[in-house]
Amino acid sequence: MFRNVILLILLIFVSESLLSQRKNSYGQNIRMYKTDRVLLAINYLHWQELPAQIDLENINRGFYLGYFIDNPIGGSRISLAFGLSLSTVNLYSDAIPTSIIDSSCTGADFIKIKDICQLSDDYKSNKMAFTYAGIPVELRLRFGKSESFKIAFGFEAGILATSYVKYKGPDFYLKNNDEIKIKYFNIKHSTSFRYGPSFRIGYNRFTFRAFYPLTKTFEEGSGKNAFPIEIGLSLMVF
């Protein structure tokens, strides 16, 4: 067993050494791994086709973390990368899912906070949050003598890991203006799977990133056509 572990370590070391000796079109050694593994991104979320009951508030933002294994194709400046990702999508608005106060609700419908028995709309915070675990794939192209200018065409598929509503404001359960704080998990009728193309372009470690989901955030109800386009700035940590 110990001998097999040693052989595996030696094999990985030799493989890394061979990959590091590949030459690009300028005769330089390719060492992509140290700067193209971990990607962090802060996204602006441009929500599309929201139902009339929802008015957006604040800047809707999200976060993306990805770990990639980069595989150069021969000695070229093209590589194929794949990995794992975790992304958060937030919806800050003046409405909550109707299913929170009415368990018999059969779709992704929403109601404005101020319309619940004419409650005050002076709430502190209200958001719906979705977290996805995904598998991203990228075709990466590098340009320039130092290969610092980068373009990546990608595709990502993932599953819904968790969803919740976080609210602080008037009590919509007892229908009075006493302040409550709640965190309601598992938003009903949320789509459990999403996929779509991605794109990145930038210089060195910084890139502009976009993701366009081909699936909707909710399965049915008045919100069944809603989805967010993710646009943000990403950093390749190492």
Secondary structure, 3 states (H helix, E strand, C coil): CHHHHHHHHHHHHHHHHHHHCCECCCCCECCCCCCCCEEEEEEEEEEECCCCCCCECCCCEEEEEEEEEEEECCCCCEEEEEEEEEEEEEEEECEEEHHHCCCCCCCCCEEEHHHCCCCCCCCCEEEEEEEEEEEEEEEEEEECCCCCEEEEEEEEEEEEEEEEEEEEEEECCCCEEEEEEEEEECCCCECCEEEEEEEEEEECCEEEEEECCCCCCECCCCCCCCEEEEEEEEEECC
